[in-house]
Amino acid sequence: MRFLPSGRILRVTPGTNLLEAARAAGLPIAQACSGEGLCGRCAVLVVRGADGIAPEREPERQAKRRNRVAPELRLACQVVPSTDVEVTASYWGRGRDEGHPDRSFAGRTRG
Ligand code: FES
């Protein structure tokens, strides 16, 4: 997995989801439901390799709708890539601390 804009690369064991990978890469990532796919806070943008991940299922769609997450984002805790992907979050790469997830585009909502 490659995280943008830093370009940080992480090799992960199969079955690792994007939330776990981002944490392992030392990147801040918002979450308020312990990765259960409920809060919508862990939303990220899959920039490349989206064809290597399963499409959204209804629970993820519902969580995104309920939490007003933009349609193009995926819930990191629900995405387990099977191929190389590039992922970004709006608050990554804003200087030394890589930004703060509380000012994130988890808040980038539609409407
Ligand atoms: S951590 Fe709550 S939806 Fe992913």
Residues whose N, C-alpha, C, O or C-beta is under 5 A from the ligand:
A	BS01	FES	A30 Q31 A32 C33 S34 G35 E36 G37 L38 C39 G40 R41 C42 L75 C77
